Amino acid sequence: MNTIIIGNDKLSVRISTLGAQLLSLNDGRNEYMWQADENVWNFTAPVLFPICGRLKDNRYTYRGKEYELPIHGFARFKEFTIESYNKNNACFLLNSDEETIKVYPFEFEFRVMFEITEKKLNITYHVTNPSKEKIYFSFGGHEGYSCAEGADNYFIKFENDNHLTRYMLNDGFFNSQTEELSLDNGRLMLDYKEFEKCTYVFRNINSKSLILSDKNEKRRIKIGFDGHSTLALWTLPYRKYVCIEPWCGTSQSIDFNGDLTQKDGIIELLPKKTFSRTHYIETL
């Protein structure tokens, strides 16, 4: 594992080759990322690929054969190659190999690109299919943002929603139940009791960005996620972080039959094609 730093006079970003994980985003005033703690949550911003969410018994099938994947896939545990790197941007590459084929029977090139412009960090995921057959995947971000006073002292303001439908989970799986939320001028106040019920999962919302802010509005960041089908919010009681997770994919329904090609939110990519999405973090 190695780490690299990119930045300018407004922003400094540190990234690990292990999982292409964002470790630090600092504007000289604040550190905005949760600093991993093995006694609390030992990640900062794991990259989710080739699935988002949990599989029943960690298993799925493809063409009648059974495979096993951990929650959110394997990318976060893999060493990426630094494909390119300069003072303002870096590209990390993960290729399929003999080990990945055993658990995910597809050839792929998965790139995670980081680019700083002014006070904004753009994070782009690229999946390229180098093979002669379709491949199936999901990907997503899982950035944990530092909430030094506790996550329940923060709120999220949605750009273009005053009402949201929350898709409820049972042990990480959709249970066909929803909960309607009315927001106060787009604001969702973070409440540990609500996170105890389950992760917040929103699908196909109107907003393409949101602002995470402390109640005094002294510490604010903007997160953009245009083109992503799912947004998840997660923390645990009394933890000093909140994860804001833009996904191209979604959790599994409780009655999912296990066939990867039929999984809700799965992306089908034709041979020699590339699928890309960008989300961003901007200090305010």
GUNUMI-270535 format. One line per 5 residues: number of its first residue (from 1); their letters; for each residue y, z, x of N, C-alpha, C. Coordinates in Angstrom, 2 decimals. Layout:
<pts>
NUM	A	Y/Z/X/Y/Z/X/Y/Z/X ~ ...
</pts>
This chain:
<pts>
1	MNTII	-1.20/0.00/0.84/0.00/0.00/0.00/1.24/0.00/0.87 ~ 2.18/-0.88/0.55/3.48/-0.92/1.20/4.56/-0.88/0.13 ~ 5.76/-0.54/0.54/6.90/-0.60/-0.38/8.00/-1.44/0.25 ~ 8.77/-2.10/-0.61/9.92/-2.87/-0.15/11.13/-2.47/-0.98 ~ 12.30/-2.74/-0.43/13.56/-2.44/-1.11/14.37/-3.72/-1.24
6	IGNDK	14.88/-3.96/-2.44/15.85/-5.02/-2.66/17.10/-4.39/-3.25 ~ 18.24/-5.07/-3.12/19.44/-4.46/-3.68/20.71/-5.19/-3.32 ~ 21.79/-4.66/-3.85/23.14/-5.12/-3.54/24.05/-3.89/-3.51 ~ 25.35/-4.08/-3.61/26.25/-2.94/-3.53/26.31/-2.12/-4.81 ~ 25.60/-2.58/-5.87/25.60/-1.88/-7.15/24.26/-1.28/-7.53
11	LSVRI	23.19/-1.75/-6.88/21.86/-1.35/-7.33/20.89/-1.43/-6.16 ~ 20.01/-0.42/-6.06/18.94/-0.42/-5.08/17.62/-0.22/-5.82 ~ 16.63/-1.04/-5.48/15.34/-1.05/-6.17/14.23/-0.98/-5.13 ~ 13.26/-0.10/-5.39/12.10/0.03/-4.51/10.83/-0.28/-5.29 ~ 9.94/-1.07/-4.69/8.75/-1.57/-5.37/7.54/-1.40/-4.45
16	STLGA	6.40/-1.06/-5.05/5.17/-0.90/-4.30/4.29/-2.14/-4.43 ~ 3.57/-2.48/-3.36/2.60/-3.56/-3.46/1.39/-3.15/-4.29 ~ 1.14/-1.84/-4.43/0.04/-1.37/-5.28/0.48/-1.47/-6.74 ~ -0.08/-2.44/-7.42/0.25/-2.66/-8.82/1.58/-3.34/-9.06 ~ 2.26/-3.80/-8.00/3.61/-4.35/-8.15/4.47/-3.41/-8.98
21	QLLSL	4.39/-2.13/-8.66/5.01/-1.10/-9.48/6.43/-0.79/-9.02 ~ 7.37/-0.83/-9.96/8.74/-0.40/-9.73/8.74/1.12/-9.53 ~ 9.24/1.57/-8.39/9.22/2.99/-8.06/10.58/3.66/-8.19 ~ 11.64/2.88/-8.01/12.98/3.48/-8.01/14.00/2.43/-8.42 ~ 14.97/2.85/-9.24/16.13/2.04/-9.58/17.32/2.98/-9.54
26	NDGRN	18.20/2.77/-8.58/19.26/3.73/-8.29/20.58/2.99/-8.11 ~ 21.62/3.47/-8.80/22.93/2.82/-8.68/23.90/3.61/-7.82 ~ 23.38/4.57/-7.03/24.23/5.39/-6.19/24.71/6.65/-6.88 ~ 24.64/6.67/-8.20/24.98/7.87/-8.97/23.74/8.54/-9.53 ~ 22.82/7.69/-10.01/21.64/8.21/-10.71/20.38/7.48/-10.27
31	EYMWQ	19.28/8.21/-10.26/17.95/7.63/-10.20/17.47/7.51/-11.64 ~ 17.17/6.28/-12.07/16.85/6.05/-13.47/15.36/6.07/-13.77 ~ 14.52/6.00/-12.74/13.09/5.95/-12.98/12.47/7.33/-12.79 ~ 11.49/7.62/-13.63/10.66/8.81/-13.47/9.96/8.75/-12.11 ~ 9.97/9.85/-11.39/9.30/9.91/-10.09/7.91/10.50/-10.29
36	ADENV	6.91/9.69/-10.04/5.52/10.03/-10.36/5.15/11.43/-9.85 ~ 4.40/12.14/-10.69/3.94/13.49/-10.37/2.50/13.59/-10.84 ~ 1.58/13.80/-9.91/0.16/13.80/-10.26/-0.20/14.93/-11.22 ~ 0.66/15.94/-11.32/0.40/17.04/-12.25/0.97/16.79/-13.64 ~ 1.71/15.70/-13.79/2.33/15.38/-15.07/1.92/13.98/-15.52
41	WNFTA	2.41/12.97/-14.84/2.02/11.57/-15.07/2.22/10.86/-13.75 ~ 1.14/10.36/-13.17/1.18/9.88/-11.79/1.49/8.39/-11.68 ~ 2.32/7.89/-12.57/2.85/6.53/-12.48/4.35/6.58/-12.70 ~ 5.02/5.49/-12.34/6.43/5.32/-12.66/6.62/4.15/-13.61 ~ 6.01/3.03/-13.29/6.17/1.83/-14.11/4.96/0.91/-13.94
46	PVLFP	3.80/1.32/-14.44/2.61/0.49/-14.26/2.73/-0.86/-14.97 ~ 2.18/-1.88/-14.35/2.15/-3.23/-14.93/0.84/-3.39/-15.72 ~ 0.95/-3.84/-16.95/-0.21/-3.99/-17.82/-0.70/-5.43/-17.80 ~ -1.95/-5.63/-17.40/-2.59/-6.95/-17.35/-4.05/-6.74/-17.02 ~ -4.99/-7.45/-17.64/-4.84/-8.55/-18.59/-4.91/-8.14/-20.06
51	ICGRL	-4.83/-6.82/-20.35/-4.72/-6.37/-21.73/-3.62/-5.34/-21.82 ~ -3.13/-5.13/-23.04/-2.24/-4.02/-23.36/-2.98/-3.11/-24.33 ~ -2.92/-1.82/-24.09/-3.58/-0.88/-24.98/-5.02/-0.61/-24.59 ~ -5.73/-0.02/-25.52/-7.07/0.49/-25.29/-8.10/-0.37/-26.03 ~ -9.28/-0.52/-25.44/-10.42/-1.15/-26.09/-11.41/-0.08/-26.52
56	KDNRY	-12.09/-0.29/-27.62/-13.10/0.66/-28.06/-14.19/0.76/-27.00 ~ -14.42/1.98/-26.52/-15.39/2.24/-25.45/-15.08/1.44/-24.20 ~ -13.82/0.98/-24.08/-13.36/0.17/-22.93/-14.12/-1.14/-22.79 ~ -14.62/-1.67/-23.91/-15.47/-2.87/-23.84/-14.94/-3.98/-24.76 ~ -15.24/-5.22/-24.34/-14.95/-6.40/-25.15/-16.02/-7.44/-24.88
61	TYRGK	-16.02/-8.50/-25.66/-16.98/-9.58/-25.43/-16.25/-10.90/-25.27 ~ -16.87/-11.78/-24.50/-16.40/-13.16/-24.37/-17.62/-14.06/-24.25 ~ -17.71/-15.03/-25.15/-18.85/-15.94/-25.21/-20.19/-15.18/-25.25 ~ -20.17/-14.09/-26.02/-21.38/-13.33/-26.25/-21.75/-12.33/-25.17 ~ -21.00/-12.31/-24.07/-21.30/-11.38/-22.98/-20.31/-10.22/-23.02
66	EYELP	-20.79/-9.03/-22.70/-19.95/-7.84/-22.76/-19.35/-7.53/-21.40 ~ -18.07/-7.12/-21.44/-17.34/-6.74/-20.23/-16.65/-5.41/-20.48 ~ -16.19/-4.80/-19.39/-15.56/-3.49/-19.50/-14.21/-3.51/-18.78 ~ -13.18/-3.01/-19.46/-11.84/-2.90/-18.89/-11.25/-1.54/-19.24 ~ -10.52/-0.92/-18.32/-9.84/0.34/-18.66/-8.61/0.08/-19.52
71	IHGFA	-8.06/1.12/-20.10/-6.83/1.00/-20.87/-5.77/0.27/-20.03 ~ -5.11/-0.69/-20.65/-4.03/-1.48/-20.03/-4.49/-2.40/-18.89 ~ -5.80/-2.53/-18.69/-6.28/-3.48/-17.69/-6.32/-2.92/-16.28 ~ -6.46/-3.85/-15.32/-6.69/-3.44/-13.92/-5.53/-3.67/-12.98 ~ -4.49/-4.38/-13.39/-3.45/-4.79/-12.43/-2.79/-3.59/-11.74
76	RFKEF	-2.62/-2.50/-12.46/-1.93/-1.35/-11.87/-2.69/-0.71/-10.72 ~ -3.99/-1.01/-10.62/-4.81/-0.46/-9.54/-5.04/-1.45/-8.40 ~ -4.47/-2.64/-8.50/-4.71/-3.70/-7.53/-3.57/-3.83/-6.53 ~ -3.96/-4.18/-5.30/-2.97/-4.47/-4.26/-2.49/-5.91/-4.42 ~ -1.19/-6.09/-4.58/-0.58/-7.41/-4.70/-0.13/-7.89/-3.33
81	TIESY	-0.08/-9.21/-3.19/0.49/-9.84/-1.99/1.97/-10.08/-2.21 ~ 2.77/-9.85/-1.18/4.20/-10.21/-1.26/4.31/-11.70/-0.98 ~ 4.57/-12.48/-2.00/4.63/-13.93/-1.85/5.97/-14.39/-1.30 ~ 7.04/-13.71/-1.70/8.37/-14.02/-1.17/9.23/-12.77/-1.29 ~ 10.27/-12.71/-0.45/11.06/-11.48/-0.39/12.36/-11.75/0.35
86	NKNNA	13.49/-11.41/-0.28/14.76/-11.37/0.43/15.57/-10.20/-0.12 ~ 16.84/-10.12/0.22/17.60/-8.91/-0.10/17.81/-8.69/-1.59 ~ 17.75/-9.76/-2.39/18.02/-9.63/-3.82/16.82/-9.87/-4.72 ~ 15.71/-10.37/-4.18/14.57/-10.63/-5.05/13.26/-10.57/-4.27 ~ 12.19/-10.41/-5.03/10.85/-10.35/-4.43/9.84/-10.83/-5.47
91	CFLLN	8.78/-11.45/-4.98/7.71/-11.95/-5.84/6.38/-11.40/-5.33 ~ 5.63/-10.78/-6.23/4.32/-10.21/-5.92/3.25/-11.02/-6.62 ~ 2.14/-11.26/-5.94/1.09/-12.14/-6.46/-0.26/-11.43/-6.47 ~ -0.95/-11.57/-7.60/-2.34/-11.12/-7.71/-3.18/-12.30/-8.16 ~ -4.20/-12.63/-7.38/-5.12/-13.72/-7.72/-6.45/-13.15/-8.22
96	SDEET	-7.10/-13.89/-9.09/-8.47/-13.55/-9.45/-9.35/-13.61/-8.21 ~ -10.39/-12.77/-8.20/-11.33/-12.77/-7.08/-12.69/-12.33/-7.60 ~ -13.63/-12.12/-6.71/-14.99/-11.79/-7.11/-15.03/-10.49/-7.93 ~ -14.18/-9.54/-7.58/-14.19/-8.26/-8.29/-13.60/-8.40/-9.69 ~ -12.49/-9.13/-9.82/-11.89/-9.27/-11.16/-12.78/-10.08/-12.09
101	IKVYP	-13.45/-11.08/-11.55/-14.33/-11.93/-12.37/-15.44/-11.11/-13.02 ~ -15.86/-10.05/-12.37/-16.93/-9.21/-12.93/-16.51/-8.53/-14.23 ~ -15.23/-8.22/-14.36/-14.75/-7.50/-15.54/-13.86/-8.36/-16.44 ~ -13.43/-9.51/-15.91/-12.51/-10.40/-16.63/-12.83/-11.82/-16.16 ~ -13.63/-12.57/-16.93/-14.25/-13.80/-16.42/-13.35/-15.03/-16.44
106	FEFEF	-12.15/-14.88/-15.87/-11.18/-15.98/-15.87/-10.51/-16.07/-14.50 ~ -10.21/-17.29/-14.11/-9.36/-17.50/-12.94/-7.91/-17.37/-13.37 ~ -7.09/-16.76/-12.51/-5.68/-16.60/-12.85/-4.85/-16.42/-11.59 ~ -3.57/-16.69/-11.72/-2.55/-16.29/-10.76/-1.52/-15.48/-11.54 ~ -1.36/-14.23/-11.18/-0.44/-13.35/-11.88/0.68/-12.93/-10.94
111	RVMFE	1.90/-13.33/-11.27/3.06/-13.02/-10.44/3.99/-12.07/-11.18 ~ 4.52/-11.13/-10.44/5.54/-10.22/-10.94/6.77/-10.41/-10.05 ~ 7.85/-10.87/-10.66/9.06/-11.20/-9.90/10.19/-10.23/-10.26 ~ 10.88/-9.75/-9.23/12.02/-8.84/-9.40/13.25/-9.53/-8.83 ~ 14.33/-9.55/-9.60/15.57/-10.18/-9.15/16.77/-9.35/-9.59
116	ITEKK	17.64/-9.03/-8.65/18.84/-8.26/-8.95/20.04/-9.19/-9.05 ~ 20.78/-9.05/-10.15/22.07/-9.73/-10.30/23.07/-8.68/-10.79 ~ 24.09/-8.41/-9.99/25.07/-7.38/-10.31/24.36/-6.04/-10.57 ~ 24.47/-5.50/-11.80/23.87/-4.20/-12.12/22.58/-4.35/-12.92 ~ 22.00/-5.53/-12.90/20.82/-5.83/-13.72/19.62/-6.17/-12.85
121	LNITY	18.47/-5.61/-13.21/17.20/-5.98/-12.59/16.39/-6.76/-13.61 ~ 16.13/-8.04/-13.30/15.26/-8.87/-14.11/13.83/-8.76/-13.59 ~ 12.89/-8.53/-14.50/11.47/-8.44/-14.15/10.73/-9.52/-14.93 ~ 10.13/-10.47/-14.21/9.48/-11.60/-14.86/8.00/-11.60/-14.53 ~ 7.19/-11.72/-15.57/5.75/-11.87/-15.40/5.40/-13.34/-15.61
126	HVTNP	4.64/-13.91/-14.67/4.14/-15.27/-14.78/2.61/-15.24/-14.71 ~ 1.96/-15.86/-15.68/0.51/-16.06/-15.59/0.27/-17.56/-15.52 ~ -0.42/-18.00/-14.47/-0.79/-19.40/-14.32/-2.30/-19.53/-14.43 ~ -2.74/-20.54/-15.17/-4.16/-20.82/-15.33/-4.54/-21.97/-14.40 ~ -5.19/-21.70/-13.27/-5.54/-22.76/-12.31/-6.86/-23.44/-12.63
131	SKEKI	-7.53/-22.99/-13.68/-8.90/-23.45/-13.95/-8.91/-24.65/-14.89 ~ -10.10/-25.05/-15.30/-10.27/-26.18/-16.21/-10.56/-25.72/-17.64 ~ -10.51/-24.41/-17.88/-10.78/-23.85/-19.20/-9.63/-22.94/-19.63 ~ -9.54/-22.68/-20.93/-8.53/-21.76/-21.44/-8.79/-20.36/-20.89 ~ -7.71/-19.62/-20.74/-7.85/-18.20/-20.44/-7.13/-17.40/-21.52
136	YFSFG	-7.50/-16.12/-21.63/-6.97/-15.24/-22.68/-6.49/-13.95/-22.03 ~ -5.28/-13.51/-22.40/-4.70/-12.34/-21.75/-3.55/-11.78/-22.56 ~ -3.13/-10.61/-22.19/-1.85/-10.02/-22.59/-1.23/-9.39/-21.35 ~ 0.08/-9.18/-21.39/0.72/-8.41/-20.32/1.89/-7.63/-20.88 ~ 2.34/-6.66/-20.09/3.49/-5.88/-20.56/3.99/-4.92/-19.51
141	GHEGY	5.21/-4.44/-19.73/5.81/-3.42/-18.89/5.55/-2.03/-19.46 ~ 5.68/-1.03/-18.60/5.42/0.36/-19.01/6.34/1.28/-18.20 ~ 7.62/0.90/-18.11/8.55/1.66/-17.28/8.81/3.05/-17.85 ~ 8.71/4.04/-16.97/9.03/5.41/-17.33/10.42/5.77/-16.84 ~ 11.30/6.14/-17.76/12.69/6.43/-17.43/12.92/7.94/-17.36
146	SCAEG	13.60/8.35/-16.33/13.85/9.76/-16.10/14.75/10.34/-17.18 ~ 14.36/11.49/-17.72/15.15/12.24/-18.69/15.21/13.68/-18.18 ~ 16.10/13.94/-17.27/16.10/15.21/-16.54/16.24/16.42/-17.46 ~ 16.94/16.26/-18.58/17.15/17.37/-19.51/16.03/17.47/-20.53 ~ 15.04/16.58/-20.44/13.99/16.50/-21.45/14.23/15.32/-22.36
151	ADNYF	13.15/14.62/-22.72/13.31/13.40/-23.51/13.94/13.65/-24.87 ~ 13.78/14.88/-25.42/14.35/15.15/-26.74/15.86/15.36/-26.69 ~ 16.46/15.22/-25.52/17.92/15.21/-25.39/18.47/13.80/-25.26 ~ 17.63/12.81/-25.60/18.03/11.40/-25.51/17.84/10.70/-26.84 ~ 18.51/9.57/-26.97/18.30/8.70/-28.12/18.21/7.27/-27.66
156	IKFEN	17.66/6.42/-28.52/17.59/4.98/-28.28/18.40/4.29/-29.36 ~ 19.31/3.45/-28.96/20.11/2.67/-29.91/19.65/1.23/-29.87 ~ 19.16/0.75/-30.99/18.68/-0.61/-31.10/19.84/-1.56/-31.37 ~ 19.80/-2.69/-30.74/20.88/-3.67/-30.81/21.11/-4.19/-32.22 ~ 20.02/-4.44/-32.98/20.18/-5.17/-34.24/19.18/-4.70/-35.30
161	DNHLT	18.94/-3.39/-35.35/18.03/-2.84/-36.36/18.56/-1.50/-36.86 ~ 18.63/-1.35/-38.17/18.90/-0.06/-38.78/17.68/0.46/-39.54 ~ 16.63/-0.35/-39.54/15.38/0.03/-40.19/14.23/-0.56/-39.37 ~ 13.21/0.26/-39.13/12.06/-0.19/-38.35/10.78/0.23/-39.04 ~ 9.74/-0.57/-38.84/8.40/-0.22/-39.29/7.60/0.24/-38.08
166	RYMLN	7.13/1.46/-38.17/6.31/2.04/-37.10/4.84/1.86/-37.45 ~ 4.11/1.21/-36.55/2.68/0.99/-36.75/1.92/2.16/-36.16 ~ 1.17/2.84/-37.01/0.54/4.09/-36.62/-0.79/3.85/-35.90 ~ -1.09/4.76/-34.97/-2.29/4.67/-34.17/-3.18/5.89/-34.40 ~ -4.45/5.65/-34.29/-5.45/6.71/-34.32/-6.27/6.60/-33.04
171	DGFFN	-6.08/7.56/-32.11/-6.74/7.50/-30.80/-6.45/6.19/-30.08 ~ -5.24/5.66/-30.26/-4.83/4.45/-29.56/-5.10/3.15/-30.29 ~ -5.65/3.23/-31.51/-5.98/2.02/-32.27/-5.19/1.98/-33.58 ~ -4.75/0.78/-33.96/-4.08/0.63/-35.25/-5.02/1.04/-36.38 ~ -4.50/1.85/-37.30/-5.33/2.31/-38.41/-4.89/1.75/-39.76
176	SQTEE	-4.08/0.68/-39.73/-3.59/-0.02/-40.93/-2.50/0.76/-41.67 ~ -2.07/1.90/-41.12/-1.00/2.66/-41.74/0.32/2.39/-41.02 ~ 1.39/2.43/-41.77/2.73/2.25/-41.21/3.63/3.37/-41.71 ~ 4.75/3.51/-41.04/5.76/4.50/-41.42/7.12/3.83/-41.33 ~ 7.91/3.93/-42.38/9.22/3.30/-42.40/10.26/4.27/-41.83
181	LSLDN	11.09/3.77/-40.91/12.11/4.59/-40.26/13.49/4.05/-40.58 ~ 14.37/4.91/-41.03/15.78/4.55/-41.23/16.57/5.09/-40.05 ~ 17.32/4.23/-39.39/18.08/4.61/-38.21/19.53/4.85/-38.58 ~ 20.18/5.75/-37.88/21.59/6.05/-38.08/22.41/5.18/-37.14 ~ 22.95/4.09/-37.68/23.72/3.14/-36.86/22.89/2.64/-35.68
186	GRLML	21.61/2.38/-35.96/20.72/1.85/-34.94/20.10/2.88/-34.03 ~ 20.39/4.17/-34.24/19.95/5.21/-33.33/18.63/5.85/-33.77 ~ 17.72/5.95/-32.83/16.48/6.69/-33.00/16.55/7.89/-32.07 ~ 16.64/9.10/-32.64/16.68/10.31/-31.83/15.25/10.64/-31.38 ~ 15.08/10.89/-30.11/13.75/11.18/-29.59/13.36/12.62/-29.91
191	DYKEF	12.15/12.77/-30.43/11.66/14.05/-30.93/10.22/14.22/-30.46 ~ 9.96/15.26/-29.68/8.62/15.47/-29.16/7.57/15.57/-30.27 ~ 7.94/16.14/-31.42/6.98/16.28/-32.51/6.49/14.92/-33.00 ~ 7.39/13.94/-32.98/7.00/12.59/-33.41/6.05/11.95/-32.39 ~ 6.28/12.19/-31.12/5.38/11.64/-30.10/4.01/12.33/-30.13
196	EKCTY	3.98/13.58/-30.61/2.69/14.24/-30.76/1.83/13.53/-31.81 ~ 2.46/12.95/-32.82/1.72/12.21/-33.85/1.04/11.01/-33.25 ~ 1.79/10.20/-32.52/1.25/9.05/-31.79/2.39/8.31/-31.13 ~ 2.05/7.38/-30.27/3.03/6.49/-29.65/3.79/5.72/-30.74 ~ 5.09/5.50/-30.51/5.82/4.58/-31.37/5.41/3.16/-31.02
201	VFRNI	5.02/2.36/-32.00/4.75/0.94/-31.79/5.51/0.14/-32.84 ~ 6.35/-0.77/-32.38/7.12/-1.66/-33.24/6.73/-3.09/-32.92 ~ 6.66/-3.93/-33.95/6.22/-5.31/-33.75/7.22/-6.28/-34.35 ~ 7.58/-7.31/-33.54/8.45/-8.39/-33.99/9.74/-7.86/-34.63 ~ 10.42/-6.98/-33.90/11.66/-6.42/-34.41/12.82/-7.40/-34.18
206	NSKSL	13.94/-7.13/-34.85/15.10/-8.02/-34.73/15.81/-7.86/-33.39 ~ 15.87/-6.64/-32.89/16.61/-6.37/-31.66/15.93/-7.02/-30.46 ~ 16.74/-7.54/-29.56/16.27/-8.10/-28.30/16.65/-7.21/-27.13 ~ 17.34/-6.11/-27.42/17.70/-5.14/-26.39/17.95/-3.79/-27.05 ~ 18.01/-2.76/-26.22/18.31/-1.42/-26.70/19.01/-0.67/-25.57
211	ILSDK	19.60/0.46/-25.92/20.24/1.34/-24.94/19.57/2.70/-25.02 ~ 19.14/3.20/-23.87/18.65/4.57/-23.74/19.80/5.42/-23.22 ~ 20.11/6.51/-23.95/21.26/7.32/-23.59/20.96/8.80/-23.82 ~ 21.56/9.64/-22.98/21.56/11.06/-23.29/22.53/11.32/-24.44 ~ 22.41/12.48/-25.07/23.21/12.75/-26.27/24.70/12.76/-26.01
216	NEKRR	25.10/13.02/-24.77/26.52/13.02/-24.42/27.01/11.64/-23.98 ~ 26.09/10.69/-23.93/26.39/9.30/-23.55/27.01/9.19/-22.16 ~ 26.53/10.04/-21.25/27.01/9.98/-19.87/26.03/9.24/-18.97 ~ 24.81/9.11/-19.42/23.77/8.44/-18.62/23.13/7.41/-19.52 ~ 23.44/6.13/-19.29/23.03/5.07/-20.21/22.48/3.88/-19.45
221	IKIGF	21.40/3.31/-19.96/20.88/2.06/-19.43/20.51/1.14/-20.59 ~ 20.57/-0.13/-20.32/20.22/-1.14/-21.32/18.92/-1.81/-20.90 ~ 18.02/-2.00/-21.85/16.75/-2.66/-21.60/16.64/-3.84/-22.54 ~ 16.42/-5.04/-21.98/16.31/-6.26/-22.77/14.89/-6.78/-22.74 ~ 14.43/-7.34/-23.89/13.03/-7.73/-24.00/12.86/-8.94/-24.93
226	DGHST	13.75/-9.89/-24.86/13.66/-11.09/-25.68/12.34/-11.81/-25.42 ~ 11.67/-12.23/-26.51/10.43/-12.98/-26.36/9.19/-12.13/-26.31 ~ 9.33/-10.82/-26.44/8.19/-9.92/-26.44/7.84/-9.53/-27.88 ~ 6.56/-9.52/-28.19/6.14/-9.32/-29.58/6.02/-7.86/-29.98 ~ 5.89/-6.97/-29.00/5.66/-5.55/-29.29/6.54/-4.69/-28.40
231	LALWT	7.04/-3.60/-28.97/7.76/-2.61/-28.19/7.12/-1.26/-28.45 ~ 6.70/-0.58/-27.38/6.11/0.75/-27.50/7.00/1.78/-26.81 ~ 7.05/2.97/-27.39/7.77/4.10/-26.81/6.78/5.25/-26.68 ~ 6.75/5.89/-25.50/5.75/6.94/-25.29/6.27/8.02/-24.37 ~ 5.99/9.25/-24.73/6.10/10.39/-23.84/5.17/11.46/-24.39
236	LPYRK	5.19/12.62/-23.79/4.40/13.76/-24.25/5.32/14.97/-24.37 ~ 4.96/15.95/-25.16/5.84/17.10/-25.35/6.29/17.74/-24.05 ~ 7.61/17.98/-24.00/8.27/18.70/-22.92/8.27/17.94/-21.59 ~ 7.95/16.67/-21.63/7.99/15.87/-20.41/9.40/15.32/-20.20 ~ 9.74/15.10/-18.94/11.10/14.68/-18.60/11.15/13.19/-18.31
241	YVCIE	10.52/12.42/-19.17/10.58/10.96/-19.09/10.27/10.39/-20.47 ~ 10.67/9.15/-20.65/10.23/8.38/-21.81/9.89/6.98/-21.32 ~ 8.77/6.45/-21.77/8.38/5.09/-21.41/8.84/4.13/-22.49 ~ 9.49/3.07/-22.07/9.93/1.99/-22.96/9.20/0.75/-22.51 ~ 8.32/0.22/-23.40/7.30/-0.73/-22.98/7.37/-2.04/-23.77
246	PWCGT	7.95/-3.08/-23.18/7.92/-4.40/-23.83/6.62/-5.13/-23.51 ~ 5.90/-5.52/-24.55/4.59/-6.14/-24.38/4.56/-7.55/-24.96 ~ 3.83/-8.42/-24.30/3.35/-9.67/-24.91/1.86/-9.43/-25.19 ~ 1.60/-8.81/-26.28/0.28/-8.33/-26.65/0.47/-7.15/-27.55 ~ -0.60/-6.49/-27.94/-0.48/-5.32/-28.80/-1.74/-4.50/-28.74
251	SQSID	-1.72/-3.33/-29.38/-2.89/-2.47/-29.43/-3.97/-3.10/-30.29 ~ -5.16/-2.60/-30.15/-6.32/-3.11/-30.90/-6.39/-2.45/-32.26 ~ -6.73/-3.22/-33.28/-7.00/-2.65/-34.60/-8.31/-1.89/-34.56 ~ -8.39/-0.86/-35.37/-9.57/0.00/-35.35/-10.84/-0.75/-35.76 ~ -10.67/-1.86/-36.52/-11.83/-2.64/-36.98/-12.05/-3.92/-36.17
256	FNGDL	-11.42/-4.03/-34.99/-11.56/-5.21/-34.14/-13.03/-5.41/-33.75 ~ -13.49/-6.68/-33.83/-14.91/-6.96/-33.59/-15.28/-7.08/-32.11 ~ -14.31/-6.97/-31.22/-14.60/-6.96/-29.79/-14.46/-8.30/-29.09 ~ -14.35/-9.40/-29.83/-14.23/-10.73/-29.24/-12.82/-10.91/-28.70 ~ -12.69/-11.04/-27.38/-11.37/-11.11/-26.76/-10.52/-12.23/-27.33
261	TQKDG	-11.12/-13.36/-27.66/-10.35/-14.50/-28.16/-9.74/-14.22/-29.52 ~ -10.25/-13.20/-30.22/-9.77/-12.86/-31.56/-8.89/-11.61/-31.56 ~ -8.65/-11.04/-30.40/-7.88/-9.81/-30.34/-6.44/-10.05/-30.78 ~ -5.91/-9.15/-31.57/-4.54/-9.27/-32.06/-3.57/-9.34/-30.89 ~ -2.68/-10.34/-30.92/-1.66/-10.47/-29.88/-2.12/-11.14/-28.61
266	IIELL	-3.39/-11.57/-28.54/-3.88/-12.20/-27.31/-3.19/-13.55/-27.12 ~ -2.93/-13.90/-25.87/-2.29/-15.17/-25.53/-3.36/-16.13/-25.01 ~ -3.37/-17.32/-25.54/-4.29/-18.38/-25.09/-3.51/-19.35/-24.21 ~ -3.98/-19.56/-22.99/-3.26/-20.41/-22.04/-4.16/-21.56/-21.60 ~ -3.66/-22.78/-21.79/-4.43/-23.97/-21.46/-4.51/-24.18/-19.95
271	PKKTF	-5.47/-24.98/-19.49/-5.61/-25.25/-18.06/-4.32/-25.79/-17.44 ~ -4.04/-25.33/-16.24/-2.91/-25.79/-15.41/-1.54/-25.44/-16.00 ~ -1.51/-24.56/-16.98/-0.26/-24.15/-17.60/0.15/-22.75/-17.13 ~ 1.45/-22.43/-17.34/2.00/-21.12/-16.98/2.70/-20.52/-18.18 ~ 2.53/-19.22/-18.35/3.22/-18.48/-19.41/4.07/-17.41/-18.74
276	SRTHY	5.35/-17.32/-19.12/6.28/-16.39/-18.48/7.13/-15.66/-19.52 ~ 7.46/-14.43/-19.20/8.42/-13.67/-19.98/9.20/-12.75/-19.04 ~ 10.47/-12.51/-19.39/11.33/-11.66/-18.59/11.86/-10.51/-19.44 ~ 11.81/-9.30/-18.90/12.58/-8.20/-19.47/13.50/-7.67/-18.37 ~ 14.51/-6.93/-18.77/15.49/-6.49/-17.77/15.91/-5.04/-18.01
281	IETL	16.43/-4.46/-16.94/17.02/-3.12/-16.96/18.42/-3.24/-16.38 ~ 19.43/-2.75/-17.11/20.81/-2.87/-16.66/21.48/-1.51/-16.74 ~ 22.09/-1.08/-15.65/22.83/0.18/-15.66/24.19/-0.05/-16.29 ~ 24.66/0.94/-17.02/25.93/0.82/-17.76/26.97/1.84/-17.26
</pts>
